[in-house]
Amino acid sequence: MPAIEKKEFWFIVGSQQLYGEEALKEVKAHAQHITDALNESGILPYPLVLKDLAINTDEITRTMKEVNYRDEVAGVITWMHTFSPAKMWIRGTKILQKPLLHLATQFNESIPWETIDMDFMNLNQSAHGDREYGFINARLNKQNKVVAGHWEHASTQQEIAQWMNTAAAYNESFNIKVARFGDNMRNVGVTEGDKIEAQIQFGWVVDYYGIGDLVEYVNRVTDEEVNALLSEYEDLYEFEYGSYPEEEWKDSVKVQAGYEIAIQRFLDDGGYNAFTTNFEDLHGMKQLPGLAVQRLMGQGYGFAAEGDWKTAALDRLMKVMSHNESTGFMEDYIYELTAGKEAILQSHMLEVDPTLANHKPKIVVSPLDIGNKEDPARLVFDGKAGDGVVVSMADFGTHYKLLINEVSAFEPPVPAPNLPVARILWSVKPNLRDGIKAWIENGGGHHTVVSLNVTTDQIINYAKLVGLEYVVIN
C-alpha cells in the first residue's frame, strides 16, 4: 500500500490522589499489565503506549495537547481504574482532536467474594468511574467510542482493534490526495460534488490533470520496464489468449503494463494515493486503463471510474481501514430477481478490485464497446463470499451523506463464459425489495466501495468523527 506514517495509540488511565501513593502504584502496575497483554495478544493492529496516570487537570490537559501535535499518535484509549472526577477531564477532553475510546473494563474479571473488603472496593471501582467519566464525554458531545467488557476477552480486544483501524483511517483521511485524470463523465449527476467542502470536512485534496499530463509519463516508460512487468504478470495470473494471436495479445497487455508504471510514478511523484480515470478522456492513449488500474487498486491506491473522486477517496479511506483486504470500488449492474435467488451483479467495464478475487485471476483481452480505443486487457475473476458493507458518498448540495448497506456476498453458482469482466454477486439486507427501495429513496449512488473486512460500526464511528450524516440499511 502507499505508505501511511507509523501509528500508535496512547493508553491513559484515570484515578485520583485520594487513595494514596501505594494505591496509585498498584493502579500503575495493573495498567502496565493490561498494556503488555494487549500488545502481546496479536489482535491489536497498532501498538498501545501507556502514559502517566491521569490524576489531575494539568496532567490530563498536558497529555492531550501532546496527543494533538504528535503525528504518530492516532488516538487515545482511556480506562477509569478507580473513580476519576470528571471535572478534571473537561479541559483536556475539549481540546483533544484525535479519536477517543473509553474502555469500560476492570482489572479483575470476577468479584473475589471470599476476600473482598473496602480497600479492594475503593481501588477497583471502575464501574463507578465509568459513569462519572462517561457523563462528561456525553455532555461535551465528544462522539467517542465506548467498548465494554473484560480486557482479556477476545471479543473486547477485537472491538478495540476495529476501532483502532477506524481511528487510523480518520487520521489518514487528512492525507488523502486524489488525482483526476480528466473530468467527470458528462451528464452524470452522482459523481459531482463540492471539493472544497470535502477538503474542509474530510481532509481530502482533489486535483485535476489533463490527460496529456499522464501521457507524458506513459511516453517515458521503457520497453525494458514493460517486459519486466509482463514477466511478473506471468507469475501471478493465468494468460487467456482467446482468439487473439499470442503476440497481438501480449502487445495489448504491454500497453496496460506501461500504464501501470506511468500512473504509479505520476501518483507517487505528486504524493497521491487515489485517482480517477474517464473513458471519455483518453486523448493520446491507446486504451482505457483496465489491468493497470486493477493492479494499482490491488496495491492499495484508491480508485473510482468516470471521474468519481468522492468514491476514489472513500475507497482509499476504507483500504486503510481494512489494511487493503477484500475492499474495493464497485458498481451496481444487473438484478437477479428470481424468487429465492435475489441478488445484484456487481462489476465494471474493466476496473474490479483484485483484492476481492476468490481465485487466481486471468488476464483477458477483449473489445470495449465505449471509448473508441484499442481492445484493453483486464483481470477476470469471480468474487469472494462473505458478509460486508457497501458504502456510497452523496453530495446533496447542502451536505454530504453516507449510505451504508449490509450485504452477503457469495460465489457465483454458474459460469459466465462470455462475460469478459470480473463479477461480484451479493444479496442485500434486509432483502432485495426493501434494500433497493431504501437505497434509492435515500439517494445512494451506483458507484460504491464494498468491503468484506470493514464493519458497519466502523463506518458509523468514522461518520461521527467527521460530522457526517449517515443512513444504515440492514
Residue, then its C-alpha position, 0 to 999 in steps of 0.5 A: m500500500p502507499a505508505i501511511e506514517k507509523k501509528e500508535f495509540w496512547f493508553i491513559v488511565g484515570s484515578q485520583q490522589l485520594y487513595g494514596e501513593e501505594a494505591l496509585k502504584e498498584v493502579k500503575a502496575h495493573a495498567q502496565h499489565i493490561t498494556d503488555a497483554l494487549n500488545e502481546s495478544g496479536i489482535l491489536p493492529y497498532p501498538l498501545v503506549l501507556k502514559d502517566l496516570a491521569i490524576n489531575t487537570d494539568e496532567i490530563t490537559r498536558t497529555m492531550k495537547e501532546v496527543n494533538y501535535r504528535d503525528e504518530v499518535a492516532g488516538v487515545i484509549t482511556w480506562m477509569h481504574t478507580f473513580s476519576p472526577a470528571k471535572m478534571w477531564i473537561r479541559g483536556t477532553k475539549i481540546l483533544q482532536k484525535p479519536l477517543l475510546h473509553l474502555a469500560t473494563q476492570f482489572n479483575e474479571s470476577i468479584p473475589w467474594e471470599t476476600i473482598d473488603m473496602d480497600f479492594m472496593n475503593l481501588n477497583q471501582s471502575a464501574h463507578g468511574d465509568r459513569e462519572y467519566g462517561f457523563i462528561n464525554a456525553r455532555l461535551n458531545k465528544q462522539n467517542k467510542v465506548v467498548a465494554g467488557h473484560w480486557e482479556h476477552a477476545s471479543t473486547q480486544q477485537e472491538i478495540a482493534q476495529w476501532m483502532n483501524t477506524a481511528a487510523a483511517y480518520n487520521e489518514s483521511f487528512n492525507i488523502k490526495v486524489a488525482r483526476f485524470g480528466d473530468n467527470m463523465r458528462n451528464v452524470g449527476v452522482t459523481e459531482g460534488d463540492k471539493i472544497e467542502a470535502q477538503i474542509q470536512f474530510g481532509w481530502v485534496v482533489d486535483y485535476y490533470g489533463i490527460g496529456d499530463l499522464v501521457e507524458y509519463v506513459n511516453r517515458v516508460t521503457d520497453e525494458e520496464v514493460n517486459a519486466l512487468l509482463s514477466e511478473y504478470e506471468d507469475l501471478y495470473e493465468f494468460e487467456y489468449g482467446s482468439y487473439p494471436e499470442e503476440e497481438w495479445k501480449d502487445s495489448v497487455k504491454v500497453q496496460a503494463g506501461y500504464e501501470i508504471a506511468i500512473q504509479r510514478f505520476l501518483d507517487d511523484g505528486g504524493y497521491n494515493a487515489f485517482t480517477t480515470n474517464f473513458e471519455d478522456l483518453h486523448g493520446m492513449k491507446q486504451l482505457p486503463g483496465l489491468a493497470v488500474q486493477r493492479l494499482m487498486g490491488q496495491g492499495y491506491g484508491f480508485a473510482a471510474e468516470g471521474d468519481w473522486k468522492t468514491a476514489a477517496l472513500d475507497r482509499l479511506m476504507k483500504v486503510m481501514s481494512h489494511n487493503e483486504s477484500t475492499g474495493f470500488m464497485e458498481d451496481y449492474i444487473y438484478e437477479l430477481t428470481a424468487g429465492k435467488e435475489a441478488i445484484l451483479q456487481s462489476h465494471m467495464l474493466e476496473v474490479d478490485p483484485t483484492l476481492a478475487n476468490h481465485k487466481p485471476k486471468i488476464v483477458v483481452s477483449p473489445l470495449d464497446i465505449g471509448n473508441k480505443e484499442d481492445p484493453a486487457r483486464l483481470v477476470f475473476d469471480g468474487k469472494a463470499g462473505d458478509g460486508v458493507v457497501v458504502s456510497m458518498a452523496d453530495f446533496g448540495t447542502h451536505y454530504k451523506l453516507l449510505i451504508n448497506e449490509v450485504s452477503a456476498f457469495e460465489p457465483p453458482v454458474p459460469a459466465p463464459n462470455l462475460p469478459v469482466a470480473r463479477i461480484l454477486w451479493s444479496v442485500k439486507p434486509n432483502l432485495r425489495d426493501g434494500i433497493k427501495a431504501w437505497i434509492e429513496n435515500g439517494g445512494g449512488h451506483h458507484t460504491v466501495v464494498s468491503l468484506n473486512v470493514t464493519t458497519d460500526q466502523i463506518i458509523n464511528y468514522a461518520k461521527l468523527v467527521g460530522l457526517e450524516y449517515v443512513v444504515i440499511n440492514 
